[in-house]
Amino acid sequence: MEIREYSSAYIHAIVNLFRDTVHRINIKDYSQEQVDVWAPADVNMVAWDESFKAHTSVVAIDRGVVVGFGDIDSSGYIDRLYVHADYQRQGIATAICDRLESSVDTCRITVHASITARRFFEKRGYRIVRSQNVVRHGVLLENYVMELQLS
């Protein structure tokens, strides 16, 4: 597996991975209605591409297949971190997170972690600041504001 810098050439694979992963993995912790509004069929690829280009963004590639991606802004906020449903628990999220965390010059990293991702971030030393409910298209989604203090 190789971690590469993001380029627009990956946007279609990333969006497909995102939708598939949310519907196959996060469905364990969220309802069908919740995953449908979280990862809809009509993700705005132009907006996502612009966001990835504005952040430090990386893509994990294994034998030519996009198996994960993540991005972090200059304040230390991890915006997205997803691993392909068929490549879970292989160290990919850890490798992406290591790269993202080391790319910013800040003393604190924050993330809005899903119920599913909470345990991953806790194992990395993140602590829950608070739980929150986000409303998307009238549907409530619970997640956690988490932070990691860096030395």
N, C-alpha and C positions, 0 to 999 in steps of 0.2 A: 504494500500500500504506500502511496505517495501523497503528501499534502502539497497542493499547489495554490498559488494565488488565484483568486477569482478572475474570470474574464466572462464577458457577455455570452461567449459561445456555450457556456454551461447553463444558462438560464432555463431552458426547456427541461433539461434533465433534473435540475434542482427543484423546479416547481412540481414535476411529476413525482420525485422522491418525497417531497413534503406532503403532498396530498395522500399518496399511498401509505406513508408511515403513520400519519395521523389516523387514517382510517383503519389501519391494521394493528398498530401498536397502542395508540392512545385510547382506542375504543375500549380497552380493558378498564380504564378509569373514568371514561366519559360516555355519555349516551350517544346514540346515533345522531340525534338532533344537534348535539353539541359539536361533534366532529364535523358534521355537514356545514355548520356556520364557521367553524375554525378553519377548515381546509376545503373551501368551495371549489367547484369546477372552474370558476371564472376569476382565478387569481390574476391580478394586474401585473403582468410580467414586466412591463415598461417601468412601473413604479418600483418593483422589486429589484430590477437591474440597476436602476439609479441609486437605490438604497445600498446595494452591495458595493457599487463603485464609490460611494461616499464613505463607507466604513472600511476597516481592515477585514477582508473576507477571504475565506479559504475553502477549498474543495478537496475532499479525500477521493482519490482515484485508485481502484484496484483492477488491474488488467483491463484498463480502458473503460471501466464502469464507474460512474459517480456513485459512491457509497456513503457519502456524508458531506455536510457543509456547515459552516458557521460564520457569524460576523459579529464584530464588536465595534462600537463607536469610540471616539477619542476620549470620552468621559469614563470609559470602562464599563459601559452597558453592553452585555451580550444580548443581541437582538434575537438571533436565531441560532439554534444548534439542533441538527437532525441527522440521524443515521438511518440508512436504508433498512427496511423491516427485515430483510434477509441477512443483514450483517450486524445485528445487535450483539452486544457483549463480546466484542472482539478487540476492544481498545481503541476503536475509531473515535468515539466521542472524547475520550481522554486525550488522544493525540491532537485533535482539533482544539480542544479547550486549552491544552498546554500552549499551543501556538498563539491562540487569541490572547490569553492572559499575559503572555510575555511580550506582546506587541504594543502594549499601551504603557504610558508613563503616568501611572496613577497609583495611589495607595489603597484603592478600593475597587473591586469588581462587583457589579450588580447584575442580576438576572431576574426575570419574571418566569419562574419555573412552573411547569405543569405538575399536576399530581404525579404523573408518570416519571418526570425528570427529577423530582424532589430528592429521591434517594441518591441519585447520581451526584448531585451537587453537594448534598450533605457529606458524602464520602470524600469529597474534595476539600472539605473544610468550610464550606459555605454555611451560614446560619440563616434561619428564617427571621426576617425583620417583621413580617406580618403576612397573613393570608389576605387575599382580596378576591372580589367577584368582579369580573369584566363582563359587560353586556355587549354581545354582537348580534345585530339584527333581532333584538328582543330576547335573545337566549343567554342565560347566565352561565359563565365559565369560571370555575374556581382555579386560582393559581397562587403562587407564593412569591413575594418579593424576598429575594435572598441576596446576601452579600458575603464577600470574602475580603478580609483585611490582608493586605500585602505588607511585608516588612520593608 
